Amino acid sequence: MIGFLSWRIAPRRAAPIVAGALHPLLVVTGIALIAVALVRTVTDAERIVHPVLAIGAIVAVAVASLGLVLATDPVRPPTSALAFGLTVAAALTADGLSAAAGWGASNVLWDDWGPVVIGVVILSFSMFRPGRELAAATVVSLVVVGSISAAEAGDLPETVSPLTSAVIACTPVLLFGVASSVFSYRMSLTLARQQELAGREQRGLARRVRIRLRELMRDSGRAELSAEVVPFFEEVLARGALAPGDPARARRLSAVLRSEIMTGVGLPWLERLRRARPGRLVLHDPAAVAESLPVEQKVALRALLTALLAHPETEGSALHVRVTEVGEHRSVFVRAPWTAGEPAARRALGSFVAVMGTAFGRSQVTVGGGELRLLFAQNPRVTDAGPWHD
């Protein structure tokens, strides 16, 4: 329980593949909520006293559904606390307007569709927000729904008490809210344990890579020695004395050998990628920030660039990549020629952008003027800063 209250949300709440697979289901959920509101409003038309409020309730449900779909879009992570709060507020507004539209006309309070909509909305965010926020939203929703139901019961015939009305109305919200909070909490613990395990494995892998790198450097050194240095030593041994030009030749060989080893080993990975594709990548990273990126960000960026370079839209054109770091803020900006429009970009690169957004924490994708612009940003010390803007 202490972890439930003190746990801080991680930048990566859900794997991008999982979030991408879940998003179509959330779209269907939003459509279903609108359909439920429409059907229940039409079937209960005889008890509606204020039609304008009933229409407003349907509009509020549509706003909540749209907020749910946009807030959980895996291409634009993360799902912010503000988006979650506004979506729940829209669902609460729909419940209030629905109750006001038929106020005092019926005492069948358990037929109200508002509490179910609120509960489903909270449940839909269980993979994207921490358990404490879901629990807080549940408590606020219970207070609002219970108050509305109790007040409405006071204006109805004496067939049910305000307390009973509140309990009946709050039951769906309570069930969905508790389920979402517990699920999110358990998933958070699982993610935290996996991150700790991945950290230990990464440290062990880094140690093994350093050992192997030293071995490769020794092997490279031997190859260079066998090519020029060893023949030089053999000549000196054959003569039995140093010639006047031998010291200068030795210094030259030493400088060449050192340069070859350090160039091959110490070249930044993004620079190696640029040299492997001459003319296709224009790199702007004077401070070599890309070299200090975590492993998951390097892998995600390399996969995105490889996919862009292989796409027919960018064939024969140059991609511009800018990596910057100002204080604790780090960003990657990619520009590529693109004339196929945003839907084609989402189909071709949606999974890569989702992975990048998950690895960095903030993402922005724009298509226009025959160009595709992708912007990813991270603040290592901020874990939940809301949507990122340029």
C-alpha positions in Angstrom: 0.0 0.0 0.0 2.9 2.4 0.7 4.1 1.8 -2.9 0.6 2.5 -4.2 0.7 6.0 -2.6 4.4 6.9 -3.2 5.1 5.3 -6.6 6.1 7.8 -9.2 4.9 7.2 -12.8 7.6 5.9 -15.2 8.0 7.5 -18.6 7.1 4.2 -20.2 3.8 3.1 -18.8 3.1 0.5 -21.5 5.2 -1.1 -24.2 4.5 0.7 -27.5 3.4 -2.5 -29.2 0.9 -3.2 -26.4 -0.3 0.4 -26.5 -0.6 0.2 -30.3 -2.6 -3.0 -30.1 -4.9 -1.6 -27.4 -5.6 1.7 -29.1 -8.1 0.3 -31.7 -10.0 -1.3 -28.8 -10.2 2.1 -27.0 -11.5 3.7 -30.2 -14.3 1.1 -30.3 -14.9 1.7 -26.6 -15.4 5.5 -27.3 -17.8 4.7 -30.1 -19.7 2.3 -27.9 -20.0 4.9 -25.1 -21.6 7.4 -27.6 -23.9 4.7 -28.9 -25.0 3.8 -25.4 -25.8 7.4 -24.6 -27.7 7.8 -27.8 -29.7 4.6 -27.5 -30.6 5.2 -23.8 -31.6 8.8 -24.5 -33.9 7.8 -27.3 -35.5 4.9 -25.5 -36.1 7.1 -22.4 -37.3 10.0 -24.4 -40.7 10.1 -22.5 -39.0 11.0 -19.2 -36.8 13.8 -20.6 -37.9 17.1 -19.3 -35.2 19.3 -20.8 -34.2 18.1 -24.3 -31.4 20.6 -24.6 -29.6 19.1 -21.5 -30.1 15.6 -22.9 -28.3 16.7 -26.1 -25.6 18.3 -24.1 -25.1 15.0 -22.2 -24.6 13.3 -25.5 -22.1 15.9 -26.6 -20.2 15.6 -23.4 -20.0 11.8 -23.9 -18.6 12.5 -27.4 -16.0 14.8 -25.9 -15.0 12.2 -23.3 -14.7 9.6 -26.0 -12.6 11.9 -28.2 -10.4 12.7 -25.3 -9.9 9.0 -24.5 -8.9 8.3 -28.1 -6.5 11.2 -28.4 -4.9 10.9 -25.0 -4.0 7.2 -25.5 -2.7 7.6 -29.0 0.6 5.6 -28.9 2.3 7.8 -31.6 2.0 10.8 -29.2 3.0 9.6 -25.8 2.7 10.0 -22.9 -0.9 10.1 -21.7 -0.8 13.2 -19.4 -2.5 13.7 -16.1 -4.3 16.8 -17.6 -5.8 14.8 -20.5 -6.9 12.1 -18.0 -8.5 14.6 -15.7 -10.3 16.5 -18.6 -11.6 13.2 -20.0 -13.1 12.1 -16.6 -14.5 15.6 -16.1 -16.3 15.4 -19.5 -17.8 12.0 -18.4 -18.9 13.6 -15.1 -20.5 16.5 -17.0 -22.3 14.0 -19.1 -23.7 12.3 -16.0 -24.8 15.6 -14.5 -26.5 16.8 -17.7 -28.2 13.4 -18.2 -29.6 13.5 -14.7 -30.7 17.1 -15.0 -32.5 16.4 -18.3 -34.9 14.0 -16.6 -34.8 15.4 -13.1 -37.8 14.3 -11.1 -39.4 12.4 -13.9 -38.5 8.9 -12.9 -37.4 7.1 -9.8 -35.6 4.2 -11.7 -32.2 5.6 -10.8 -30.3 2.4 -11.7 -31.3 3.0 -15.3 -29.0 6.1 -15.5 -26.2 5.5 -18.0 -23.9 8.1 -16.7 -22.1 6.1 -13.9 -21.3 3.3 -16.4 -19.7 5.8 -18.8 -17.6 7.2 -16.0 -16.5 3.8 -14.8 -15.5 2.7 -18.3 -13.6 5.9 -18.9 -11.6 5.4 -15.7 -10.9 1.7 -16.6 -9.7 2.7 -20.1 -6.8 4.6 -18.5 -5.6 1.8 -16.3 -2.6 1.1 -18.6 -1.6 4.7 -18.9 -1.9 6.4 -15.5 -0.7 5.4 -12.1 -3.0 3.7 -9.6 -3.1 6.6 -7.2 -4.5 8.9 -9.9 -7.1 6.4 -10.9 -8.1 6.0 -7.2 -8.4 9.7 -6.8 -10.5 10.0 -9.9 -12.7 7.2 -8.6 -13.2 8.9 -5.2 -14.1 12.3 -6.9 -16.5 10.5 -9.3 -18.2 8.6 -6.4 -18.7 11.9 -4.5 -20.2 13.6 -7.6 -22.4 10.7 -8.7 -23.5 9.9 -5.2 -24.4 13.6 -4.6 -26.4 13.9 -7.8 -28.3 10.6 -7.2 -29.1 11.5 -3.5 -30.3 15.0 -4.5 -32.4 13.6 -7.3 -33.9 11.0 -5.0 -35.1 13.8 -2.6 -37.4 15.1 -5.4 -38.9 11.7 -6.2 -41.7 9.8 -4.6 -40.8 8.1 -1.4 -39.9 4.7 -3.0 -36.2 4.8 -2.3 -34.0 6.6 0.1 -31.2 9.1 -1.0 -28.6 6.7 0.5 -29.9 3.8 -1.4 -30.0 5.8 -4.6 -26.4 6.9 -4.1 -25.2 3.4 -3.4 -27.0 2.1 -6.6 -25.6 4.8 -8.8 -22.1 4.6 -7.4 -21.7 0.8 -7.8 -20.5 0.8 -11.4 -18.1 3.6 -10.7 -16.7 1.8 -7.7 -16.3 -1.5 -9.4 -14.5 -0.1 -12.5 -12.5 2.3 -10.4 -11.2 -0.3 -8.0 -10.4 -2.7 -10.9 -8.4 0.0 -12.8 -6.5 1.1 -9.7 -5.5 -2.3 -8.7 -4.5 -3.3 -12.2 -2.4 -0.2 -12.7 -0.7 -0.7 -9.4 0.2 -4.3 -10.1 1.5 -3.3 -13.6 3.6 -0.5 -12.1 5.2 -2.9 -9.7 5.9 -5.3 -12.6 7.4 -2.5 -14.7 9.6 -1.4 -11.8 11.0 -4.9 -11.2 11.6 -5.3 -15.0 13.5 -2.0 -15.1 15.7 -3.0 -12.2 16.4 -6.4 -13.8 17.1 -4.7 -17.2 19.4 -2.2 -15.4 21.4 -5.1 -13.9 21.6 -6.9 -17.1 22.7 -3.8 -19.0 25.5 -3.1 -16.5 26.7 -6.7 -16.9 26.4 -6.4 -20.7 28.4 -3.1 -20.7 31.2 -4.8 -18.7 31.3 -7.7 -21.2 31.3 -5.3 -24.1 34.3 -3.4 -22.6 36.2 -6.6 -22.2 35.5 -7.6 -25.8 36.4 -4.1 -27.0 39.8 -4.4 -25.4 40.3 -7.7 -27.1 39.3 -6.2 -30.4 41.7 -3.4 -29.9 44.5 -5.8 -29.2 43.6 -7.8 -32.3 43.5 -4.6 -34.4 46.9 -3.6 -33.0 48.3 -7.0 -33.9 47.0 -6.6 -37.5 48.6 -3.2 -37.8 51.8 -4.5 -36.3 52.0 -7.3 -38.8 51.4 -4.9 -41.7 54.1 -2.3 -41.1 55.6 -2.3 -37.6 56.8 -5.9 -37.7 58.6 -5.5 -41.0 60.2 -2.3 -39.6 61.5 -4.2 -36.6 62.8 -7.0 -38.8 64.8 -4.5 -40.9 66.3 -3.0 -37.8 67.2 -6.5 -36.5 68.7 -7.5 -39.9 70.9 -4.4 -40.0 71.9 -4.7 -36.3 71.9 -0.9 -35.9 69.6 2.0 -36.2 69.7 4.0 -39.4 69.4 7.9 -39.2 65.8 7.8 -40.4 64.6 5.0 -38.1 63.5 7.2 -35.2 61.3 9.4 -37.4 59.9 6.4 -39.1 59.1 4.8 -35.7 57.3 8.0 -34.6 55.3 8.1 -37.8 54.2 4.4 -37.5 53.3 5.0 -33.9 51.1 8.0 -34.8 49.4 6.1 -37.7 48.8 3.0 -35.5 47.3 5.1 -32.7 45.1 7.1 -35.1 43.8 3.9 -36.9 42.9 2.2 -33.6 41.2 5.3 -32.0 39.3 6.2 -35.2 37.9 2.8 -35.7 36.9 2.3 -32.0 36.1 5.8 -30.8 34.0 7.1 -33.7 30.4 7.9 -32.5 27.8 5.4 -33.6 25.7 8.0 -35.4 28.8 9.2 -37.3 29.5 5.6 -38.3 25.9 5.3 -39.6 26.4 8.5 -41.6 29.7 7.2 -43.1 28.1 3.9 -44.0 25.5 5.9 -46.1 27.4 8.8 -47.7 25.1 11.6 -48.9 22.0 10.2 -47.2 22.4 11.5 -43.7 23.2 15.1 -42.7 24.2 15.0 -39.1 24.1 18.0 -36.7 25.6 16.8 -33.5 28.7 18.9 -32.7 28.6 17.9 -29.0 28.3 14.1 -29.7 25.2 14.0 -27.7 24.0 10.8 -29.5 26.9 8.9 -28.1 25.6 9.5 -24.5 22.1 8.4 -25.2 20.8 5.3 -23.3 20.9 2.0 -25.2 17.1 1.9 -25.8 17.2 5.4 -27.3 20.1 4.5 -29.6 18.4 1.3 -30.8 15.1 3.2 -31.4 16.7 6.1 -33.2 18.8 3.7 -35.4 15.7 1.7 -36.3 13.8 4.9 -37.2 16.6 6.2 -39.4 17.0 2.8 -41.1 13.3 2.7 -41.8 13.3 6.2 -43.2 16.3 5.6 -45.4 14.7 2.4 -46.8 11.4 4.1 -47.6 10.7 4.9 -51.3 9.6 8.5 -50.3 13.2 9.3 -49.1 15.1 7.4 -51.8 17.9 9.5 -53.2 17.3 12.3 -50.7 19.2 13.4 -47.6 17.8 13.1 -44.1 18.7 15.8 -41.6 19.2 14.7 -38.0 19.9 17.1 -35.2 20.7 16.0 -31.7 20.9 18.7 -29.0 21.2 18.9 -25.3 20.5 22.0 -23.3 20.9 21.6 -19.5 19.0 18.4 -18.7 16.8 18.6 -21.8 17.7 16.4 -24.7 16.1 16.3 -28.1 16.3 14.6 -31.5 14.9 16.3 -34.6 14.6 14.5 -37.9 13.6 16.1 -41.2 12.9 14.0 -44.3 11.3 14.6 -47.7 7.7 13.3 -47.7 4.9 13.9 -50.1 2.6 10.9 -49.3 0.7 12.7 -46.5 0.3 11.9 -42.8 -1.8 8.7 -43.1 0.9 7.1 -45.2 3.5 8.3 -42.6 1.6 6.8 -39.7 1.2 3.4 -41.6 4.8 3.2 -42.5 6.5 4.7 -39.4 3.8 4.5 -36.7 5.5 1.7 -34.8 8.9 3.3 -35.0 7.6 6.7 -33.8 5.8 5.0 -31.0 8.9 3.2 -29.9 10.9 6.5 -30.1 8.2 8.4 -28.2 8.2 5.7 -25.5 12.0 5.7 -25.2 12.3 9.5 -25.0 9.0 10.4 -23.3 7.8 13.2 -25.7 7.1 13.1 -29.4 5.7 15.3 -32.1 5.1 14.4 -35.7 4.1 16.9 -38.4 3.8 16.5 -42.2 3.5 19.5 -44.5 5.2 21.3 -47.4 6.6 18.0 -48.8 8.5 17.4 -45.6 8.2 15.0 -42.6 9.3 16.4 -39.2 9.8 14.2 -36.2 10.7 15.7 -32.9 11.5 13.7 -29.7 12.5 15.1 -26.4 13.5 13.9 -22.9 14.1 15.5 -19.6 15.9 12.8 -17.5 14.7 14.3 -14.2 11.0 14.8 -15.2 8.9 11.6 -15.3 5.5 13.1 -16.0 5.6 16.6 -17.4 2.5 16.4 -19.6 2.4 16.9 -23.4 5.6 18.4 -25.0 5.4 21.5 -27.2 8.1 23.0 -29.4 
